[in-house]
Amino acid sequence: MTSPAPVVLAFLDPAFPDGRFADASQPQLLVTDQGATRGDGIFETMLAVGGTVRKIQAHLDRLTGSAGALDLAIPGEDEWRRAITAAVSEHRAQHPPASATDDELVVKLVVTRGVEGASTPTAWVQVSPAGAAGRRQRETGIDVILLDRGYDSDVAERAPWLLLGAKTLSYAVNMAALRYARKQGADDVIFTSSDGRVLEGPTSTVLMAHVETSDDGTSVKRLITPLLDSGILPGTSQGALFAAAKAAGWELGYGPLEPQDLLDADAVWLISSVRMLAPVNRIDGKEIGTPSVQKELTAELNELFAGIQ
Ligand SMILES: Cc1ncc(COP(=O)(O)O)c(C=O)c1O
């Protein structure tokens, strides 16, 4: 039997400025917590490398945005930062990394609407080691299937109560889509809208690239992602990588994208904070791009992404 990954848990609590540490192997939530009874809450998942959380401000900003969409009063940024620093340090003290290349921790921030009848949200930071599967997929790439999410691309604006641009705890649908893909022999999913637009992965943003080489031998590289207003989560990784790619001379583009655009691309990736850039090898069984071009572009973007703090 494999033992569970070691988790450090710190609740945000005004009486404990650096977080109230609790035993993650013991029950800690009341059964009436609306995070458990309704999936009513929000979260962020971040990556700490060498003890430093990457893109922390972008994650805290998105957490604030999600809280606004759910009318949820959440702890302030300073409280989060103190609890995050303390929890990451505690994890590294309890479980020192085996090697510098194995020094990745997943830092999750969770806020629920709290117990039924009370008005205080429940909020915590949870730190655990990054799994090997994500790291492997960065290297090997992934096979993806397209799945219809069942909404059209205008729904986010028409029906804001669907909370499509917020990172809510209601991820059962996203996890079901991943299980569905695995039953089909695929690794991951790209959702499409009912009107045929490319949206996002269940836990990632879609990126694609085109390389155009002109007669004089100069080449223009263009990085493209679906339009945000189609009801997708604004990815902190996509935002940071776009800024770095622009500074490195890439051109940037924003959808609307259709599945054929992905099939015609020189390379496609799913990007997210923990797995980072996962190159897409096949979509619905069809090979994407040319392996050598994909490899070269992936190496270049990986280097840009690794440089982001
Ligand atoms: C639906 C969805 N889209 C995109 C992302 C990527 O976001 P980020 O790059 O901030 O990790 C995630 C991350 O979990 C997600 O759940």
The ligand as a Tripos MOL2 file, in Angstrom:
@<TRIPOS>MOLECULE
LIG
   16    16     1     0     0
SMALL
NO_CHARGES

@<TRIPOS>ATOM
      1 C1        -11.1090   25.3560  -16.0830 C.3       1 LIG1
      2 C2         -9.6840   25.7890  -15.9780 C.ar      1 LIG1
      3 N1         -9.1670   26.5360  -16.9840 N.ar      1 LIG1
      4 C3         -7.8800   26.9430  -16.9380 C.ar      1 LIG1
      5 C4         -7.0540   26.6110  -15.8650 C.ar      1 LIG1
      6 C5         -5.6190   27.0690  -15.8590 C.3       1 LIG1
      7 O1         -5.4430   28.0650  -14.9050 O.3       1 LIG1
      8 P1         -4.0200   28.4060  -14.3160 P.3       1 LIG1
      9 O2         -3.1100   28.5960  -15.4550 O.co2     1 LIG1
     10 O3         -4.2440   29.6740  -13.5650 O.co2     1 LIG1
     11 O4         -3.6120   27.2670  -13.4450 O.co2     1 LIG1
     12 C6         -7.5700   25.8680  -14.8080 C.ar      1 LIG1
     13 C7         -6.7140   25.5400  -13.6770 C.2       1 LIG1
     14 O5         -7.0250   24.7280  -12.8530 O.2       1 LIG1
     15 C8         -8.9180   25.4510  -14.8580 C.ar      1 LIG1
     16 O6         -9.4610   24.7300  -13.8820 O.3       1 LIG1
@<TRIPOS>BOND
     1     1     2 1
     2     2     3 ar
     3     2    15 ar
     4     3     4 ar
     5     4     5 ar
     6     5     6 1
     7     5    12 ar
     8     6     7 1
     9     7     8 1
    10     8     9 2
    11     8    10 1
    12     8    11 1
    13    12    13 1
    14    12    15 ar
    15    13    14 2
    16    15    16 1
@<TRIPOS>SUBSTRUCTURE
     1 LIG1         1 GROUP 0 **** ****
